């Protein structure tokens, strides 16, 4: 069972987030204060609701930036310490093992394939899970005819796909998320949104008219 149960080593105590500095704490307090102010105005239905909501969004973004900067600064500091230590010293290897345990250890252990081999990389593990889900999702109905559904008397209105809506969706992609099955990262789609939106709009319109889903 140890091959299929996900595990993660989570440190407990004050050392759980060693990169969390005073700037992060201050940004967290500002975010919490802005959130309470927004909730209070929302409950009272005060006229300055939109300004409080903008203030909370700004505080939340500032909090995320502070966290990213603190983590980056700590990683840079560890890298400088590693480069300053001789590679054959005990301090170097002690710090290197600590870094490997915190940043390089996968959450999922190796998975066993049907032929007995192990899947080590993230792509191999994802492919193994996809094959398992696809195998368990098949419904064998034999030669039974499909059920006849009664007509509901209504029809779906025509879907209008506009270029500006596709462009807006591409510009709002979260670049911190992983890429999809096509392997194209969100940062590429977002950076090339003005060039891609007309092409995607035509593809989606063609897909709606013909019923054929376009492939990347």
DRENTI-812280 format. One record per residue: residue number from 1; residue in one letter; x, y, z of N, C-alpha, C in turn. Coordinates in Angstrom, 3 decimals, m for minus. Each point is the difference from the previous one (the first is absolute). Layout:
residues N
resi resn neast nnorth nup caeast canorth caup ceast cnorth cup
NUM a X Y Z X Y Z X Y Z
...
***
This chain:
residues 216
resi resn neast nnorth nup caeast canorth caup ceast cnorth cup
1 x 0.827 m1.217 0.000 m0.827 1.217 0.000 0.859 1.264 0.000
2 x 1.265 m0.115 0.419 0.832 1.196 0.078 0.285 0.593 m1.379
3 x m0.212 m0.786 m1.079 0.218 0.526 m1.341 m1.155 0.862 m0.477
4 x m1.179 m0.118 0.599 m1.180 0.679 m0.508 m0.580 1.018 0.970
5 x 0.508 0.058 1.217 m0.495 0.965 0.976 0.892 1.233 m0.050
6 x m0.544 1.171 m0.312 0.834 1.212 m0.035 0.491 0.357 1.393
7 x 1.202 0.516 0.066 0.554 0.396 1.284 0.768 1.291 m0.177
8 x 0.174 0.712 1.088 0.751 1.253 m0.026 0.535 0.268 1.393
9 x 1.248 0.394 0.069 0.614 0.351 1.282 m0.238 1.476 0.265
10 x m0.855 0.318 0.950 m0.335 1.380 0.326 0.609 0.337 1.351
11 x 0.922 0.946 0.062 0.574 0.372 1.292 m1.030 0.696 0.867
12 x 0.093 m0.240 1.303 m0.951 0.558 0.957 0.744 0.987 0.888
13 x m0.665 1.109 0.323 0.600 0.974 0.896 0.397 1.260 m0.728
14 x 0.845 0.779 0.656 0.384 1.297 m0.553 0.867 m0.138 m1.241
15 x 0.630 m1.173 m0.206 0.869 m0.185 m1.156 m0.756 m0.453 m1.241
16 x m1.342 m0.035 0.067 m0.770 m0.452 m1.160 0.172 0.943 m1.176
17 x 0.113 1.292 0.285 0.227 0.989 m1.059 1.173 0.890 0.416
18 x 1.212 m0.488 m0.161 1.147 0.804 0.456 0.201 1.267 m0.809
19 x m0.566 0.075 m1.192 0.149 1.180 m0.844 m0.993 1.097 0.371
20 x m0.984 m0.283 0.866 m1.051 0.956 0.366 0.613 1.058 0.911
21 x 0.266 1.179 m0.564 0.682 1.054 0.741 m0.984 1.077 0.464
22 x 0.551 1.112 0.497 m0.845 1.079 0.525 m0.827 0.659 m1.102
23 x 0.547 0.103 m1.219 m0.762 0.586 m1.102 m1.221 m0.856 m0.340
24 x 0.168 m1.322 0.041 m1.137 m0.892 m0.248 m1.070 0.160 1.082
25 x 0.441 0.087 1.248 m0.956 0.153 1.098 m0.771 1.314 m0.118
26 x 0.702 1.082 m0.368 m0.664 1.288 m0.151 m0.991 m0.020 m1.165
27 x 0.394 m0.634 m1.115 m0.910 m0.099 m1.143 m1.214 m0.856 0.341
28 x 0.208 m1.029 0.816 m1.120 m0.844 0.419 m0.973 0.781 0.875
29 x 0.526 0.846 0.887 m0.872 0.814 0.849 m0.810 0.988 m0.842
30 x 0.649 0.633 m0.998 m0.729 0.938 m0.864 m1.091 m0.710 m0.797
31 x 0.294 m1.193 m0.474 m1.014 m0.760 m0.737 m1.176 m0.352 0.904
32 x 0.288 m0.457 1.221 m1.083 m0.376 0.926 m0.832 1.218 0.386
33 x 0.655 1.134 0.242 m0.731 1.219 0.346 m0.875 0.472 m1.157
34 x 0.532 m0.065 m1.227 m0.792 0.402 m1.168 m1.172 m0.938 m0.214
35 x 0.190 m1.282 0.296 m1.096 m0.954 m0.151 m1.113 0.272 1.000
36 x 0.368 0.285 1.255 m1.014 0.292 1.010 m0.758 1.284 m0.343
37 x 0.702 0.993 m0.521 m0.664 1.243 m0.386 m0.972 m0.234 m1.148
38 x 0.416 m0.804 m0.958 m0.888 m0.302 m1.142 m1.238 m0.764 0.455
39 x 0.182 m0.985 0.901 m1.142 m0.777 0.496 m0.959 0.890 0.781
40 x 0.555 0.902 0.808 m0.852 0.891 0.781 m0.822 0.924 m0.905
41 x 0.641 0.558 m1.021 m0.720 0.880 m0.935 m1.025 m0.787 m0.797
42 x 0.343 m1.222 m0.351 m0.931 m0.834 m0.761 m1.235 m0.344 0.819
43 x 0.201 m0.312 1.286 m1.141 m0.330 0.857 m0.894 1.219 0.240
44 x 0.620 1.182 0.106 m0.783 1.215 0.222 m0.542 0.605 m1.287
45 x 0.449 m0.570 m1.167 m0.422 0.498 m1.308 0.300 1.488 m0.140
46 x 1.222 0.348 0.397 0.433 1.393 m0.081 0.353 0.366 m1.448
47 x m0.035 1.275 m0.326 0.259 0.401 m1.395 1.452 m0.179 m0.433
48 x 0.951 m0.091 0.933 1.407 m0.141 m0.383 0.426 m1.460 m0.100
49 x m0.924 m0.878 m0.384 0.307 m1.429 m0.098 1.054 m0.272 m1.067
50 x m0.127 0.649 m1.154 0.936 m0.269 m1.098 1.420 0.422 0.362
51 x 0.149 1.117 0.689 1.346 0.453 0.384 0.621 m0.941 1.022
52 x m0.809 m0.498 0.942 0.515 m0.951 0.982 0.394 m1.313 m0.670
53 x m0.775 m0.405 m1.002 0.334 m1.233 m0.721 1.308 0.174 m0.767
54 x 0.195 1.157 m0.627 1.262 0.249 m0.700 1.174 0.034 0.971
55 x m0.228 0.579 1.179 1.068 0.049 1.002 0.379 m1.407 0.468
56 x m1.002 m0.860 0.162 0.293 m1.375 0.405 0.750 m0.756 m1.101
57 x m0.429 0.169 m1.258 0.698 m0.657 m1.102 1.452 0.462 m0.089
58 x 0.210 1.298 0.195 1.363 0.535 m0.028 0.842 m0.577 1.146
59 x m0.600 m0.094 1.193 0.726 m0.550 1.148 0.301 m1.487 m0.209
60 x m0.936 m0.727 m0.604 0.238 m1.424 m0.252 1.127 m0.207 m1.008
61 x 0.035 0.826 m1.049 1.085 m0.116 m0.982 1.345 0.382 0.613
62 x m0.022 1.030 0.836 1.243 0.391 0.669 0.499 m1.104 0.927
63 x m0.920 m0.701 0.646 0.369 m1.103 0.883 0.658 m1.132 m0.789
64 x m0.566 m0.325 m1.168 0.595 m1.047 m0.829 1.384 0.397 m0.489
65 x 0.150 1.268 m0.378 1.318 0.466 m0.443 1.019 m0.083 1.131
66 x m0.426 0.344 1.211 0.915 m0.071 1.140 0.430 m1.436 0.277
67 x m0.933 m0.946 m0.118 0.341 m1.406 0.210 0.979 m0.493 m1.066
68 x m0.277 0.347 m1.267 0.899 m0.430 m1.071 1.399 0.584 0.185
69 x 0.074 1.279 0.371 1.315 0.638 0.191 0.748 m0.635 1.165
70 x m0.713 m0.306 1.093 0.654 m0.588 1.165 0.541 m1.389 m0.331
71 x m0.790 m0.808 m0.723 0.477 m1.329 m0.378 1.202 0.094 m0.947
72 x m0.092 0.916 m0.975 1.104 0.160 m0.946 1.271 0.464 0.717
73 x m0.143 0.943 0.934 1.169 0.493 0.740 0.639 m1.115 0.824
74 x m0.831 m0.843 0.601 0.562 m1.085 0.819 0.723 m1.022 m0.887
75 x m0.600 m0.332 m1.143 0.654 m0.943 m0.914 1.323 0.584 m0.500
76 x 0.005 1.300 m0.315 1.246 0.646 m0.436 1.047 m0.027 1.105
77 x m0.447 0.217 1.235 0.937 m0.028 1.130 0.591 m1.396 0.178
78 x m0.837 m1.031 m0.139 0.505 m1.367 0.116 0.983 m0.299 m1.131
79 x m0.325 0.475 m1.211 0.916 m0.207 m1.111 1.342 0.668 0.213
80 x m0.008 1.200 0.570 1.257 0.686 0.293 0.806 m0.741 1.057
81 x m0.702 m0.561 0.997 0.704 m0.768 1.022 0.619 m1.270 m0.583
82 x m0.747 m0.644 m0.924 0.537 m1.201 m0.640 1.239 0.316 m0.834
83 x m0.066 1.110 m0.743 1.138 0.360 m0.851 1.203 0.444 0.811
84 x m0.229 0.480 1.224 1.104 0.468 0.836 0.702 m1.139 0.723
85 x m0.699 m1.157 0.158 0.600 m1.117 0.719 0.784 m0.892 m0.958
86 x 1.119 m0.525 0.413 0.724 m0.981 m0.836 m0.842 m1.250 m0.213
87 x 0.036 m0.537 m1.230 m0.858 m1.131 m0.331 0.355 m1.272 0.762
88 x 1.196 m0.063 0.591 0.393 m1.187 0.750 m0.154 0.182 1.505
89 x m0.640 1.104 0.409 m0.142 0.262 1.431 m1.280 m0.640 0.539
90 x m0.022 m0.207 1.292 m1.172 m0.584 0.643 m1.179 0.964 m0.004
91 x 0.299 1.307 0.151 m1.075 1.000 0.008 m0.699 0.061 m1.345
92 x 0.750 m0.161 m1.098 m0.604 0.038 m1.332 m0.992 m1.134 m0.165
93 x 0.391 m1.215 0.325 m0.885 m1.142 m0.211 m1.170 0.000 0.965
94 x 0.191 0.515 1.190 m1.116 0.105 0.938 m1.058 0.961 m0.538
95 x 0.448 1.146 m0.526 m0.934 0.960 m0.567 m0.615 m0.534 m1.288
96 x 0.781 m0.701 m0.817 m0.521 m0.553 m1.251 m1.093 m1.028 0.270
97 x 0.178 m0.865 1.004 m1.030 m0.982 0.342 m1.252 0.681 0.518
98 x 0.178 1.088 0.763 m1.159 0.738 0.500 m0.787 0.618 m1.148
99 x 0.704 0.569 m0.972 m0.668 0.594 m1.155 m0.713 m1.071 m0.809
100 x 0.644 m1.146 m0.199 m0.616 m1.074 m0.776 m1.257 m0.516 0.673
101 x 0.018 m0.105 1.335 m1.168 m0.503 0.715 m1.161 0.973 m0.061
102 x 0.279 1.307 m0.099 m1.064 0.995 0.028 m0.511 0.379 m1.379
103 x 0.849 m0.088 m1.038 m0.392 0.514 m1.308 m0.047 m1.063 m1.085
104 x 0.693 m1.107 0.147 0.157 m0.951 m1.096 m0.704 m1.321 0.234
105 x m0.590 m0.227 1.144 m0.639 m1.280 0.260 m1.429 0.017 m0.520
106 x m0.406 m0.934 m0.838 m1.362 m0.001 m0.527 m1.010 m0.387 1.061
107 x m1.228 0.458 m0.167 m1.070 m0.336 0.933 m0.454 m1.442 m0.172
108 x m0.067 m0.470 m1.256 m0.419 m1.359 m0.273 1.227 m0.903 m0.157
109 x 0.002 m1.163 0.658 1.103 m0.947 m0.195 m0.096 m0.651 m1.370
110 x 0.980 m0.757 m0.421 m0.095 m0.704 m1.282 m1.203 m0.930 m0.039
111 x m0.617 m0.099 m1.165 m1.182 m0.831 m0.191 0.363 m1.241 m0.814
112 x m0.704 m1.089 0.267 0.276 m1.271 m0.659 m0.879 m0.123 m1.244
113 x 0.628 m0.253 m1.151 m0.737 m0.252 m1.235 m0.521 m1.433 m0.020
114 x m0.939 m0.306 m0.909 m0.502 m1.389 m0.081 1.086 m1.018 m0.308
115 x 1.077 0.402 m0.705 1.065 m0.945 m0.313 1.035 m0.136 1.113
116 x m0.224 0.688 1.136 0.901 m0.122 1.133 1.064 1.066 0.089
117 x 0.191 0.801 m1.050 0.984 1.072 0.042 m0.552 1.193 0.784
118 x 0.890 0.934 0.328 m0.376 1.152 0.803 m0.064 1.253 m0.864
119 x m0.965 0.861 0.299 m0.129 1.318 m0.634 0.567 1.022 0.971
120 x 1.064 0.707 m0.429 0.698 0.921 0.892 m0.344 1.455 m0.281
121 x 0.009 0.406 m1.266 m0.201 1.406 m0.324 m1.470 0.392 0.133
122 x m0.228 1.327 0.064 m1.376 0.493 0.124 m0.822 m0.353 m1.242
123 x 0.608 0.062 m1.188 m0.728 m0.339 m1.224 m0.395 m1.484 m0.017
124 x 0.902 m0.872 0.442 m0.307 m1.425 0.033 m1.113 m0.304 1.000
125 x 0.041 0.654 1.167 m1.046 m0.225 0.997 m1.350 0.501 m0.496
126 x m0.004 1.198 m0.649 m1.255 0.533 m0.524 m0.565 m0.915 m1.085
127 x 0.864 m0.530 m0.873 m0.473 m0.925 m1.031 m0.557 m1.279 0.583
128 x 0.607 m0.484 1.080 m0.504 m1.213 0.639 m1.366 0.226 0.630
129 x m0.181 1.142 0.667 m1.302 0.330 0.568 m1.044 0.192 m1.096
130 x 0.387 0.647 m1.108 m0.950 0.206 m1.093 m0.449 m1.321 m0.601
131 x 0.920 m0.939 m0.168 m0.366 m1.317 m0.531 m0.927 m0.743 0.954
132 x 0.281 0.107 1.298 m0.853 m0.665 0.982 m1.412 0.575 0.006
133 x m0.105 1.341 m0.022 m1.317 0.632 m0.009 m0.755 m0.306 m1.290
134 x 0.714 m0.002 m1.140 m0.654 m0.296 m1.272 m0.510 m1.440 m0.032
135 x 0.778 m0.922 0.580 m0.428 m1.401 0.017 m1.231 m0.190 0.889
136 x m0.031 0.689 1.137 m1.133 m0.152 0.916 m1.227 0.797 m0.418
137 x 0.166 0.910 m0.964 m1.123 0.837 m0.424 m0.744 m0.572 m1.202
138 x 0.441 m1.118 m0.537 m0.672 m0.585 m1.150 m1.240 m0.764 0.444
139 x m1.082 0.175 m0.715 m1.264 m0.649 0.310 m0.315 m0.988 m1.110
140 x 0.010 m1.283 0.337 m0.257 m1.046 m0.977 m1.499 m0.309 0.003
141 x m0.702 0.500 m1.007 m1.440 m0.238 m0.105 m0.331 m1.085 m1.014
142 x 1.030 m0.610 m0.596 m0.258 m1.054 m0.972 m0.687 0.541 m1.230
143 x m1.058 m0.676 m0.417 m0.766 0.409 m1.183 m1.297 0.700 0.368
144 x m0.115 0.448 1.229 m1.243 0.652 0.418 m0.154 1.327 m0.726
145 x m1.188 0.314 m0.514 m0.201 1.283 m0.699 0.019 1.155 0.995
146 x 0.360 1.171 m0.460 m0.004 1.155 0.903 m1.422 0.356 0.412
147 x m0.185 0.562 1.167 m1.350 0.349 0.456 m0.600 1.120 m0.833
148 x m1.309 m0.018 m0.128 m0.720 1.041 m0.726 m0.467 1.058 0.989
149 x 0.487 1.195 m0.173 m0.346 1.083 0.907 m1.144 0.819 m0.563
150 x m0.962 0.349 0.808 m1.122 0.813 m0.506 0.464 1.411 m0.330
151 x m0.629 0.603 m0.968 0.349 1.364 m0.389 m0.508 0.964 1.057
152 x 0.871 0.900 0.422 m0.370 0.916 1.077 m0.814 1.190 m0.487
153 x m0.086 0.191 m1.310 m0.799 1.103 m0.533 0.728 1.317 m0.068
154 x 1.241 0.042 0.446 0.785 1.232 m0.060 1.312 m0.292 m0.716
155 x 0.643 1.013 m0.453 1.281 m0.130 m0.684 0.981 1.016 0.561
156 x 1.262 m0.331 m0.057 1.036 0.889 0.510 0.203 1.155 m0.968
157 x 0.058 1.206 0.484 0.226 1.131 m0.902 1.381 m0.071 m0.635
158 x 0.150 0.694 m1.095 1.269 m0.008 m0.709 1.096 0.647 0.850
159 x 1.157 m0.643 m0.021 1.135 0.477 0.779 0.802 0.967 m0.860
160 x 0.193 1.204 0.492 0.771 1.016 m0.707 1.393 0.084 0.623
161 x 1.005 m0.287 m0.786 1.389 0.030 0.454 0.655 1.228 m0.607
162 x 0.399 0.925 0.851 0.567 1.264 m0.457 1.494 0.047 0.283
163 x 0.679 0.716 m0.872 1.457 0.098 0.104 0.423 0.667 1.304
164 x m0.709 1.030 0.425 0.410 0.719 1.211 m0.170 m0.869 1.248
165 x m0.999 m0.918 m0.014 m0.180 m0.879 1.147 1.130 m1.024 0.082
166 x 0.408 m0.533 m1.166 1.131 m0.926 m0.012 1.276 0.712 0.441
167 x 0.205 1.229 m0.475 1.175 0.780 0.395 m0.005 0.276 1.493
168 x m1.171 0.342 0.548 m0.087 0.277 1.441 0.312 m1.261 0.806
169 x m0.472 m1.159 m0.459 0.272 m1.254 0.706 1.482 m0.343 m0.019
170 x 0.648 0.201 m1.155 1.434 m0.283 m0.082 0.813 0.931 0.893
171 x m0.399 1.264 0.058 0.737 0.972 0.826 m0.174 m0.248 1.492
172 x m1.041 m0.742 0.394 m0.248 m0.271 1.408 0.548 m1.347 0.452
173 x 0.765 m0.686 m0.842 0.559 m1.292 0.379 0.992 0.161 1.145
174 x 0.007 m0.986 0.873 0.929 m0.006 1.135 1.302 m0.654 m0.446
175 x 1.062 0.797 m0.102 1.271 m0.514 m0.508 0.697 m0.909 1.010
176 x m0.489 m0.065 1.237 0.619 m0.853 1.011 m0.504 m1.438 m0.055
177 x m1.022 m0.248 m0.819 m0.539 m1.356 m0.096 0.749 m0.798 m1.057
178 x m0.084 m1.318 0.126 0.687 m0.884 m0.932 m0.690 0.002 m1.354
179 x 0.740 m0.398 m1.026 m0.564 m0.055 m1.350 m0.938 m1.187 m0.134
180 x m0.845 0.041 m1.018 m0.953 m1.065 m0.253 0.616 m1.153 m0.764
181 x m0.846 m0.915 m0.527 0.526 m1.159 m0.740 0.782 0.392 m1.247
182 x m0.266 1.203 m0.563 0.722 0.411 m1.199 1.421 0.463 0.297
183 x 0.339 0.195 1.287 1.350 0.395 0.363 0.297 1.475 m0.172
184 x m0.991 0.815 m0.383 0.211 1.433 m0.195 m0.256 0.707 1.333
185 x 0.972 0.717 0.501 m0.147 0.663 1.289 m0.919 1.207 m0.111
186 x m0.587 0.357 1.131 m0.937 1.126 0.021 0.692 1.316 m0.288
187 x 1.272 0.121 0.337 0.707 1.258 m0.230 0.179 0.253 m1.499
188 x 0.142 m1.076 m0.784 0.107 0.165 m1.453 m1.342 0.428 m0.585
189 x m1.084 m0.650 0.444 m1.333 0.371 m0.490 m0.349 1.437 0.362
190 x 0.390 0.411 1.205 m0.308 1.355 0.446 0.824 1.031 m0.764
191 x 1.278 m0.307 m0.240 0.854 0.945 m0.714 m0.388 0.134 m1.471
192 x m0.512 m1.073 m0.576 m0.384 m0.003 m1.427 m1.509 0.133 m0.177
193 x m0.702 0.517 1.008 m1.463 0.094 m0.067 m0.496 0.813 m1.198
194 x 0.575 1.173 m0.326 m0.516 0.754 m1.159 0.118 m0.755 m1.312
195 x 1.046 m0.820 m0.142 0.169 m0.751 m1.240 m0.841 m1.273 m0.016
196 x m0.220 m0.612 1.173 m0.705 m1.277 0.059 m1.517 0.152 0.026
197 x m0.502 1.100 0.547 m1.453 0.129 0.173 m0.783 m0.088 m1.306
198 x 0.422 0.632 m1.124 m0.785 m0.163 m1.233 m0.017 m1.436 m0.508
199 x 1.155 m0.693 0.129 0.065 m1.395 m0.463 m0.887 m0.890 0.855
200 x 0.071 0.159 1.326 m0.818 m0.825 0.892 m1.483 0.291 m0.181
201 x m0.334 1.252 m0.275 m1.406 0.336 m0.218 m0.552 m0.727 m1.216
202 x 0.773 m0.025 m1.083 m0.452 m0.711 m1.202 m0.102 m1.500 0.248
203 x 0.961 m0.555 0.761 m0.043 m1.431 0.290 m1.218 m0.363 0.848
204 x m0.309 0.824 0.998 m1.147 m0.279 0.857 m1.316 0.132 m0.764
205 x m0.069 0.965 m0.891 m1.204 0.135 m0.816 m0.173 m1.200 m0.918
206 x 1.106 m0.448 m0.592 m0.059 m1.185 m0.851 m0.393 m1.229 0.799
207 x 0.531 m0.113 1.223 m0.339 m1.135 0.855 m1.480 0.014 0.365
208 x m0.555 1.177 0.262 m1.421 0.094 0.360 m0.906 m0.365 m1.172
209 x 0.409 0.376 m1.207 m0.844 m0.266 m1.169 0.080 m1.443 m0.463
210 x 1.198 m0.603 0.082 0.189 m1.349 m0.524 m0.070 m1.077 1.061
211 x 0.175 0.384 1.276 0.029 m0.986 1.051 1.332 m0.680 0.163
212 x 1.034 0.456 m0.717 1.345 m0.588 0.081 0.846 0.869 0.926
213 x 0.552 m0.616 1.012 0.828 0.744 0.957 1.380 0.165 m0.595
214 x 0.496 1.246 m0.150 1.343 0.201 m0.572 1.070 m0.468 0.952
215 x 1.072 m0.548 m0.568 1.144 m0.445 0.790 1.087 1.046 m0.065
216 x 0.804 0.079 1.081 1.092 0.967 0.060 1.089 m0.409 m0.981
***
